[in-house]
Every structure is written in C-alpha cells, then in structure tokens.
Amino acid sequence: MRQTIPMTREGQIRLKEELKNLIRVERPKVVQDIAEARSHGDLSENAEYDAAKERQAWVEGRIQEINDKLARAQVIDPAELDTDKVVFGAKVTLFDVDSGNEVTYMIVGEDEADLKHGKISINSPVAKALIGHRLDEEVTIKIPSGLKTYEIIDIKYE
C-alpha cells in the first residue's frame, strides 16, 4: 500500500500549478530545443542536443513525481483541525529556554517547506519532536549543533 503524503491546500495548489507549467510550457520548449539541436547535424558531438535530452528527462521525471504526489495527497486544512496537540498544519510558537528568543514554525508537507517563511517539513527533526506535544510543554530537540530546549507558548490552526 502506498503511503499518503500530507499537504495543505496551498501546497496542493502550488504542485498543480507547477505541473501545469511543466506540461504546457516546459515540455513543448524542450521538444523544440531538441528539434533545433538535431538540425545542427552530428548528434554524437552535439552538446546542445545532450543538454536538451537531459532537460527533457528531468521534466518528464518531475511530471511523474508530481502526478504521484498528487495521487497520494492527503490534503489537510489546518483551520478545520480541533486539537490541543501539535499536529500537521499547526503554527507553533516556541520560546528558546537558553536564549530567550521566540520562533514560530508552521508544520507543512515536504514540498511546502520554506524556512525563510517559517514553514518546516513534517519530516524535519524539529517537527518530529514537536508532534504530539501540548501548550506549555517543554520539548528538547536534537539539532546539528546539539540539544535545544523549547517551551511551546502558542499553537494555532489557521
């Protein structure tokens, strides 16, 4: 049985847009690039042809990957969740016990993760450590630079 892939509605929309772009724009462009490279003659020493074929393989592979992810998608709307625990889709504000700083993360699917925007993958060490914990609990997380202790000071589902 194939494993489902959790994602937010926003993540699903972004994947569908990427798929549409790959099919409607990138695929025809790479076919055109291959045809143009072929017109230049000897394919055995044609770097443009090799690059276009490599790009074609990437585009086709990405199309298959996105189709697979969308087929296995379990779309979760955080606003519909009713729990006091940290789960997928939660926006969690943490207090760093050592430094006194606050940080907020939203736990999202792998393809949605964007640390610059405070979105971390459900498969990240931080998200894995937070899952199942409640407000005001302390969580010690093993990160590359050592251990960090956070207190969960807010959990939202928007």
C-alpha positions in Angstrom: 0.0 0.0 0.0 1.4 3.4 -1.0 1.9 5.9 1.8 -0.2 9.1 1.7 1.5 12.5 1.5 0.2 15.1 3.8 -0.1 18.6 2.4 -2.0 21.8 2.9 -4.5 23.1 0.3 -1.9 25.8 -0.6 0.8 23.1 -1.2 -1.6 21.1 -3.4 -2.4 24.2 -5.5 1.3 25.0 -5.9 2.1 21.5 -7.1 -0.8 21.7 -9.6 0.5 25.0 -10.9 4.0 23.6 -11.3 2.6 20.5 -13.1 0.6 22.7 -15.4 3.7 24.8 -16.2 5.8 21.7 -16.9 3.2 20.3 -19.2 2.2 23.4 -21.1 5.4 25.4 -21.1 8.5 23.4 -20.3 7.7 20.1 -22.2 6.9 21.9 -25.5 10.0 24.1 -25.1 12.3 21.2 -24.5 10.9 19.4 -27.5 11.6 22.5 -29.6 15.1 22.7 -28.2 15.7 19.0 -29.2 14.4 19.6 -32.7 16.7 22.7 -33.1 19.7 20.8 -31.8 19.0 18.0 -34.2 19.0 20.4 -37.1 22.6 21.3 -36.3 23.8 17.9 -37.5 26.0 15.3 -35.9 24.3 14.3 -32.6 27.3 12.4 -31.2 29.2 15.6 -30.6 26.3 18.0 -30.1 26.3 19.4 -26.5 23.0 21.3 -27.1 21.3 18.1 -28.0 22.7 16.3 -24.9 21.6 19.2 -22.7 18.1 19.3 -24.2 17.7 15.5 -23.8 18.9 15.8 -20.2 16.4 18.6 -19.5 13.7 16.5 -21.2 14.4 13.6 -18.8 14.3 15.9 -15.8 11.0 17.5 -16.9 9.3 14.1 -17.6 10.6 12.8 -14.3 9.3 15.8 -12.4 5.9 15.4 -14.1 5.7 11.8 -13.0 6.8 12.7 -9.4 4.2 15.5 -9.1 1.4 13.2 -10.5 2.4 10.6 -8.0 2.4 13.0 -5.1 -1.0 14.5 -6.1 -2.5 11.0 -6.4 -1.3 10.1 -2.9 -2.1 13.6 -1.4 -3.9 13.8 1.9 -5.0 17.5 1.8 -5.4 18.8 5.3 -7.0 22.2 6.1 -5.4 23.4 9.4 -8.5 25.6 10.1 -10.6 22.5 10.4 -8.5 20.8 13.0 -9.7 20.8 16.6 -7.0 19.6 18.9 -4.8 21.0 21.6 -1.8 19.0 20.4 0.8 19.9 17.8 -0.1 18.1 14.6 0.4 18.6 10.9 -0.7 22.1 9.9 -0.1 23.7 13.3 1.6 27.1 13.6 3.7 26.7 16.7 5.4 29.5 18.6 8.4 28.3 20.7 10.3 30.0 23.4 14.0 29.1 23.4 14.8 28.4 27.0 18.5 29.1 26.6 18.5 32.3 24.5 15.1 33.7 25.5 14.2 34.2 21.8 10.8 33.2 20.2 10.4 31.5 16.9 7.2 30.4 15.1 7.0 27.5 12.7 4.2 26.1 10.6 4.4 22.3 10.1 3.8 21.5 6.4 4.4 18.9 3.8 7.9 18.3 2.3 7.3 20.2 -0.9 5.9 23.2 1.1 8.8 23.6 3.5 10.4 27.1 3.3 12.4 28.1 6.4 12.6 31.7 5.3 8.8 31.8 5.7 8.7 29.8 8.9 7.5 26.6 7.2 9.2 23.4 8.2 8.7 19.9 6.8 6.7 17.3 8.8 9.8 15.1 8.3 12.2 17.6 9.9 13.8 16.8 13.3 12.1 19.9 14.9 8.6 19.0 13.6 9.0 15.3 14.6 10.0 16.4 18.1 7.0 18.8 18.4 4.3 16.4 17.1 2.0 15.3 19.9 3.1 17.9 22.5 0.8 20.4 24.1 0.8 24.1 25.1 3.3 25.0 27.9 5.2 21.7 27.5 9.0 21.8 27.1 10.5 19.9 24.2 14.2 19.1 23.9 15.2 18.7 20.2 18.4 17.3 18.9 19.7 19.6 16.2 23.0 19.5 14.3 24.6 22.0 16.8 23.5 20.0 19.9 20.4 19.9 22.0 17.8 22.8 22.2 15.1 23.1 24.7 11.9 25.0 23.7 8.7 25.7 25.6 5.6 25.7 23.4 3.9 29.0 24.1 1.3 29.0 21.3 -0.4 26.6 18.9 -2.7 27.9 16.2 -4.6 26.2 13.3 -5.3 28.8 10.6 
